[in-house]
Amino acid sequence: MIITESQAITEGDLKLQEKIGYSMGDLACNLIYTTVCTYLLFFYTNVYGLSAEVAATMFLIVRVMDAVVDPIVGTFVDKHTFKQGKFRPYLLYGAIPFAILGILCFTTPDFGDGLKIIYAYATYIGLSLIYTTINIPYGALTAAMTRNNKTVVSMTSIRMLCANFGGLLVAFGVPVIVTMISGSYTGEDARFGWQLTMGVYSVVGALLLLYCYSKTTERVRLDAQNDKNVKFKDLFHQFKVNRPLVVLSLFFIILFGMNAVSNSIGVYFITYNCARPDLAQWYGLLGTLPAFFLLPLVPKLNKLLGKVRLLEISLFLGIVGAAMLYIVSADNITMIFIARFISACGMIVAGGFMWALIPETIEYGEYKTGKRLSGMIYAIIGFFFKFGLALGGIIPGFMLAHFGYVANQVQTPEALSGILITTTLIPIVFLVVAIVDISFYNLDDKKYKEIIQVIENRKTEVNQVGPVDVSHV
């Protein structure tokens, strides 16, 4: 059944089944892409056989490529509508290629060193391209399902629960399954374990994407004229007039950069600094476990504290946890785990809630320009989000190389110091900058409701007298 846009705005909520169906898309993406972001650097250096510097350079090059590709994909999404909808078809047709490339990224071919580097580039670039074509329309689908702000926050909370459940399955499950198959998660003998584990995760991820496609409905429909009016230069105009988008874009690269650095260096920290490789899965588990009791509280916390205050408190908790990790002795596992838990509590709330702000930036952009650029705005966010994730490979990779890390052997004091700095001090810097950035977010609930009303009044005027001039807004 097609539901009108006005219904999508005024309805108090969507059915729980549809919210869960939509959230399965993020679970799917996390099963595949979070495995890449968390373990691909470790796989390349300790299993595949690349040096840390070569792997870090590859992460950087792929992100530069994304800087070109993401806006192009976002523009294409905004300019085209298919019979299955504007955003949902990408889930349908991208699921299987995404799974295949996920498996290939964790496959070690019997090639020489040069060809292995080429293979790594080809598969990682391919995976990144497919992820872009799925993730941009998937994210934009939220704003196409409803314009009700409370519903968006509720959907986002469920989505982030599923995302963190995927993260839990990755952080805890991947090293356990690889070790069960190969006897260890490091060294050349672990290659088949990594390939088979990623095969299971990728197939499940593809099936979940197809389920997401089947259970969602696009309600906020646009006329064909909006598609025709979208131009690539609108990307740059958004950065000129859409302050909430600029603030949120910076926040994404900062926060996901911090999370990615912490997650990708975590396996090195617990393996070498703490000398407890047997606890890697438990260290990873603590990074996602708080999600299951904190994320359901996010709507109430948002109502009680407000957006900016909620994010500031969450970021401060992250700083406290990282500072404790720096101070506590690495052999004090109890305190290490407590510090990890405190940091995770802050990061999970901040990381979950910021996704609920993206639809607001879409509405604000439509308010300022008269154009609804869901795909383009998610492309902008997606680029910063993925570049932030890539920092999880770039920064630790170059830090490991700089401090003399050598895979699969006892590390020097200098290498251990580099791992500790990357685990603690670098994330603290990220979080301080994030607090400064989010203080400039100027779109509260009252202003948001006023914007929605202006947009609706504008559409009524268009139906009655023709296009409305918004250049004065």
Rosetta blueprint (number, residue, H / E / L):
1 M L
2 I L
3 I L
4 T L
5 E H
6 S H
7 Q H
8 A H
9 I H
10 T H
11 E L
12 G L
13 D L
14 L L
15 K L
16 L H
17 Q H
18 E H
19 K H
20 I H
21 G H
22 Y H
23 S H
24 M H
25 G H
26 D H
27 L H
28 A H
29 C H
30 N H
31 L H
32 I H
33 Y H
34 T H
35 T H
36 V H
37 C H
38 T H
39 Y H
40 L H
41 L H
42 F H
43 F H
44 Y H
45 T H
46 N H
47 V H
48 Y H
49 G L
50 L L
51 S L
52 A H
53 E H
54 V H
55 A H
56 A H
57 T H
58 M H
59 F H
60 L H
61 I H
62 V H
63 R H
64 V H
65 M H
66 D H
67 A H
68 V H
69 V H
70 D H
71 P H
72 I H
73 V H
74 G H
75 T H
76 F H
77 V H
78 D H
79 K H
80 H L
81 T L
82 F E
83 K L
84 Q L
85 G E
86 K L
87 F L
88 R L
89 P H
90 Y H
91 L H
92 L H
93 Y H
94 G H
95 A H
96 I H
97 P H
98 F H
99 A H
100 I H
101 L H
102 G H
103 I H
104 L H
105 C H
106 F L
107 T L
108 T L
109 P L
110 D L
111 F L
112 G L
113 D H
114 G H
115 L H
116 K H
117 I H
118 I H
119 Y H
120 A H
121 Y H
122 A H
123 T H
124 Y H
125 I H
126 G H
127 L H
128 S H
129 L H
130 I H
131 Y H
132 T H
133 T H
134 I H
135 N H
136 I H
137 P H
138 Y H
139 G H
140 A H
141 L H
142 T H
143 A H
144 A H
145 M H
146 T L
147 R L
148 N L
149 N H
150 K H
151 T H
152 V H
153 V H
154 S H
155 M H
156 T H
157 S H
158 I H
159 R H
160 M H
161 L H
162 C H
163 A H
164 N H
165 F H
166 G H
167 G H
168 L H
169 L H
170 V H
171 A H
172 F H
173 G H
174 V H
175 P H
176 V H
177 I H
178 V H
179 T H
180 M H
181 I H
182 S H
183 G L
184 S L
185 Y L
186 T L
187 G L
188 E H
189 D H
190 A H
191 R H
192 F H
193 G H
194 W H
195 Q H
196 L H
197 T H
198 M H
199 G H
200 V H
201 Y H
202 S H
203 V H
204 V H
205 G H
206 A H
207 L H
208 L H
209 L H
210 L H
211 Y H
212 C H
213 Y H
214 S H
215 K H
216 T L
217 T L
218 E L
219 R L
220 V L
221 R L
222 L L
223 D L
224 A H
225 Q H
226 N H
227 D H
228 K H
229 N H
230 V L
231 K L
232 F L
233 K L
234 D H
235 L H
236 F H
237 H H
238 Q H
239 F H
240 K H
241 V H
242 N L
243 R H
244 P H
245 L H
246 V H
247 V H
248 L H
249 S H
250 L H
251 F H
252 F H
253 I H
254 I H
255 L H
256 F H
257 G H
258 M H
259 N H
260 A H
261 V H
262 S H
263 N H
264 S H
265 I H
266 G H
267 V H
268 Y H
269 F H
270 I H
271 T H
272 Y H
273 N H
274 C L
275 A L
276 R L
277 P H
278 D H
279 L H
280 A H
281 Q H
282 W H
283 Y H
284 G H
285 L H
286 L H
287 G L
288 T L
289 L L
290 P L
291 A H
292 F H
293 F H
294 L H
295 L H
296 P H
297 L H
298 V H
299 P H
300 K H
301 L H
302 N H
303 K H
304 L H
305 L H
306 G L
307 K H
308 V H
309 R H
310 L H
311 L H
312 E H
313 I H
314 S H
315 L H
316 F H
317 L H
318 G H
319 I H
320 V H
321 G H
322 A H
323 A H
324 M H
325 L H
326 Y H
327 I H
328 V L
329 S L
330 A L
331 D L
332 N L
333 I H
334 T H
335 M H
336 I H
337 F H
338 I H
339 A H
340 R H
341 F H
342 I H
343 S H
344 A H
345 C H
346 G H
347 M H
348 I H
349 V H
350 A H
351 G H
352 G H
353 F H
354 M H
355 W H
356 A H
357 L H
358 I H
359 P H
360 E H
361 T H
362 I H
363 E H
364 Y H
365 G H
366 E H
367 Y H
368 K H
369 T H
370 G L
371 K L
372 R L
373 L L
374 S H
375 G H
376 M H
377 I H
378 Y H
379 A H
380 I H
381 I H
382 G H
383 F H
384 F H
385 F H
386 K H
387 F H
388 G H
389 L H
390 A H
391 L H
392 G H
393 G H
394 I H
395 I H
396 P H
397 G H
398 F H
399 M H
400 L H
401 A H
402 H H
403 F L
404 G L
405 Y L
406 V L
407 A L
408 N L
409 Q L
410 V L
411 Q L
412 T L
413 P H
414 E H
415 A H
416 L H
417 S H
418 G H
419 I H
420 L H
421 I H
422 T H
423 T H
424 T L
425 L H
426 I H
427 P H
428 I H
429 V H
430 F H
431 L H
432 V H
433 V H
434 A H
435 I H
436 V H
437 D H
438 I H
439 S L
440 F L
441 Y L
442 N L
443 L L
444 D L
445 D H
446 K H
447 K H
448 Y H
449 K H
450 E H
451 I H
452 I H
453 Q H
454 V H
455 I H
456 E H
457 N H
458 R H
459 K H
460 T H
461 E H
462 V H
463 N H
464 Q H
465 V H
466 G L
467 P L
468 V L
469 D L
470 V L
471 S L
472 H L
473 V L
